[in-house]
Amino acid sequence: MDRTPSKTRAALWMSGWLSLMLVMVVAGREATREVNVFQLMEVRSVLGFLMLYPMIRINGGFAILKTARLHLHIARNLIHYTAQVGWFYALALIPIGQVVAIEFTMPIWTALLAASFLGERMTIPKIVAIMLGVAGVLVIVRPAAGEINPGQLIALAAAVGFGVSLVMVKSLTRTEQAVAIIFWLLTIQAVVSFVPALYVWTWPPLSTWGWLAVIASCGTYSHYCMARALLHADATVVVPMDFLRVPLTAIVGWLVYAERLDALTVLGAALILTGNLLNLKPNAPVSARA
């Protein structure tokens, strides 16, 4: 698989991630009205297998799924599964814009872990991009003083989990194909969620099955897009691009749920976009850094 460094390719794959995640946040809000989160996760994994199969065939068949790093796949997906369950629970407790905004403390954990364990360089543009992104999130959320909602704490814990998971994915992309990473995600999560899903199982209405299918599709292919983006750029480059999901989610919340979209939200989006544009500037030639 082509692993040529390219911020442009990374940005294109991240546009797929962003689009699918925006759809999934609405589908997740609607589905959790009718089904338990554990049931949602199990159905998502099973349907995801069916959706991933054509991609397995196109990329060389089941031989590409062989791995010598099963221990890392298991650790990564246990962490990601726990974070994902928390994310869906938070969607039912607090506004979707707030869930996504809190989630974007994730780049702080990702950048620190990637620099510590993957040897990625924390350049000044990367640091500024992260700082602008975090500032944009704070402008949009405008955290108020007072008692913290349990949903906010759950969303924050999920953000830490996602950060750890993303660093592990970056490590896996050095040896594994993107399709294999998604296959093991679905396999491990299906096993983990089987018993709790069976315990709480109730047959959802037909309309909810549609939302579950959307979640499975978006969840499967969004992770493929993220893995492909990480093939072409460092995690500290890819993750700040995801800051755009905050203003985009605010717009979706306004259009679908009539959540407020004001001047400060626009200002926050501008800060986030500025950070992304700075982060996408070409690196200086190697000779210039020597």
Beta strands, then each sheet from edge to edge (+ up, - down):
end
